[in-house]
Amino acid sequence: MAPGFTAACLQGGSVLVKNLIPYFRRKKNIKQYDMARALNVSPSYLCKVERGTQEPTEQFKKACARHLNIPIKQLFPEKIEGKNVEKINNSFKNKLWSVRKEKSIKQYELANMLNCSPSYLSKVEKGLQDPTGSFKKACAKILKIRESELFP
């Protein structure tokens, strides 16, 4: 699975994705809970759509696109070419969120393994807080990835 994407799979240099809601939502610093409330859906519904486990209705797609001010085809693409995958991944300050998602580890589970609060982990993932050196080392060890790849 390509880092940074949920419900994605590699296929001939491109990535098939269900949606880019998490990417644009995070880019605009909108919390999942706040967006769900603004769209008049439950946070769990939005979460399932973002992960690709729930197929969104056309009405929801339109509302999402309107709320994020993004064209529907850009928000729900059929596939993303390799060059654009790199661009999207590079927009994140670190790869912690995408690697955690790729390994199917829930945020609270990783926070528990790292002996930190889910709130702290969330802030680091979003690039709102710089992690300590020991935190970076622990993340790399637990996620079995080089620290330099996780925190470029």
N, C-alpha and C positions, 0 to 999 in steps of 0.2 A: 504494500500500500504506500502511496506517495505521502511523504510527511506533510502535515497541514490540512489534509483532506479527509473527510469522513465518507464512508461508503464509496470509496474510490478503488480503482484497480488500474494497473499499468497495462497499456495495450498499444504496442507499436509506436512508442515515442509520445503518446498522448495519455491523458488521464481521464477516465470516465468518472464523473461525479454526480451525486444526486443534487447538491446545491452548494452555493458559496455563502449562505446566510451567516455562518459563524465568522468567516473572513471579513465580510463587510460590516457586520455588527460590531466586531472587536475593533476594526479600523476606525469606526465612528464612536468608539468608547460607550457603546450601549450595552447595558447589562441584559442578560437573557430574560430575567424576571420583568424588567421594565418594558422590554420590547413585547413580551407576551401580553402584558396588561394593556399596552397601547393598541395591540392588534385584537384585543378581546378574546384571547385564547389562554388556555392554561400553560404555565411554564413547562409542564411535562410534555404537552403536545408540541410546543416549539422545540424542545430538546429532542424529541423523537424525530421530528422533521429534519432538524440539523444533522442528526446522526444517520439519517437515511433509513430508519426503521419504520417510519410512518410516511405514507404517500400524501403530500399536501393537496388540498382542493385547489381548483383554479382560482376561486375567490381568495383563498389564503395567499396564493402566489402573488396575486395582484396587490393585495393589502401589504404584503411584505415589500414588494418592489416600490410601492408608493411610500411606505414608511422610511425605507433606506435610501430613497431617491436613486434607485438603480434600475435599469431596464430588466424586465423579466428574463429575457434571453441571457443576459449577463449573470443574473442571480441564480438561474436554473439552467446552466449550459449542458449540452449533451456530452461534450468533452472539452478538455483544455490541453492545448499543445504544450510540449515540454518547455519551451522558452517562457511561457506564461506561468507555468508551475513554479519555475525558479523565481520569477518576479514576485509571485504571491508569497512564497516561503521566505524570501529575503526581506519582505516588509515587516516580518516579526523580528523583535529584538533578539530573541533566542528561539531555539527549536524545542524547548521543553514541552510545550503544549502539544505540538504535533507528534513528537516521539511518544509521549504518554498516551495519546489517542491511538497511535499506530499499534502500541503494545496492549491496547484495551485495558488500561489501568485507570480506575476511577480516581478523581482528584483526591478525595478523602483517603483512599487507600495509599496513594503515594505520599500524601502528607503524613500519614501514620508511620510509613516506612522510614521517612526522613526525620521523624520526630519534630515536626513543625505544624503550625496551624494550617488548615485548608485556605484560610484567608491570605496568609503569607505566600503560600504556593501560588495562589491565583494571581496575586500582585506581581510575582516574579514572572509567571507565564505571560502575563499581559504586558510586561516590560515597564510596569509602574514602579517597581522596586528593584534595585540592583542586589543580586544575591551575594552572599559572602563566599569566600574561597572554599571554606569547608562545606558549604551547602552545594556548590558546584561539583566538588569531588564526590560527595555522597550521591548526588543525582546521577552522575556519570557511572558510578559503580553499580547502583541499583538498576539503572536502565541499560547497563551493559553497552555503553557507547562512549567514545572518546569525549572528554570534557571540551576539547576544542571544537568538536562537531556540534555539541549540544549548546555551547555558549560561544559562538564565533566572535 
